[in-house]
């Protein structure tokens, strides 16, 4: 008898929020790592759950598989195994909405695998963009989606670059209307890299609008958040996104000049930061065209402001 069968039998009967559930998944991952078990054998043993007509069963089976993938080293699975799992996960992204979060949890470890064949990462992210409305997911599931996109950008940059406008539209759709400060702070950290990697083309204006709607940042930490993320943290992270590429220069400077005239002190400071940081990537000509307005507003602020 397979020594892992008792673990499988036990984990199937555990609730997913039971601490032992993740412990047993770790045990299975350790068995795979020590060559006492295989990932394909695990999938076979989970077959009754993965192919069940019951949504709860499919969710549990998929979650077990995703957690095991999370605990495995990124060099242990071979290309044929990864090909099988990626195809399975691509299809599962079109499953019942209750199952999808369990699938999302396994996406990052999959594309972080060293032996993943060319094209499978593109297949996964394309299926995600097509089937999963990001903003309809829970906060932590949206965060997992953003982690997956960031990992794709980090590990499979050429693939996401080759996707072109499909990648741009997918990211726009995923991040549009995001409001959670934890998710926003994470987004703002990798968006500049995305913006300089993929040609925005005809979606340049739409991408800028999606990002610029947060400027100037209006955020007050709730008691529940405990002040871990501050307004300044978000403002500092947002600024490089708005100044990331030359094609943002005209709308960004216009936005900065508009908000500089606000009565809000933080809006004035954030606008100055935009104008300063834009110098790194924006054409000189755009500043020259707006130099009179910029100087006039700064002069007015210096001589009339109540702030030092």
Secondary structure, 3 states (H helix, E strand, C coil): CCCCHHHHHHHHCCCCCCHHHHHHHHHHHHHHHCCCCCHHHHHHHCHHHHCCCCHHHHHHHHHHHHHHHHHCCCCCCCHHHHHHHHHHHHHHCCCCHHHHHHHHHHHHHHHCCCCCCCCHHHHHHHHHHHHCCHHHCCHHHHHHHHHHHHHHHHHCHHHHHHHCHHHHHHHHHHHCCCCCHHHHHHHHHHHHHHHHHCCCHHHHHHHHHHHHCCCCCCCCCCCCCCCCCCHHHHHHHHHHHHCCCHHHHHHHHHHHHHHHCCCCHHHHHHHHHHHHHHCCCCCHHHHHHCHHHHHHHHHHHHHHCCCC
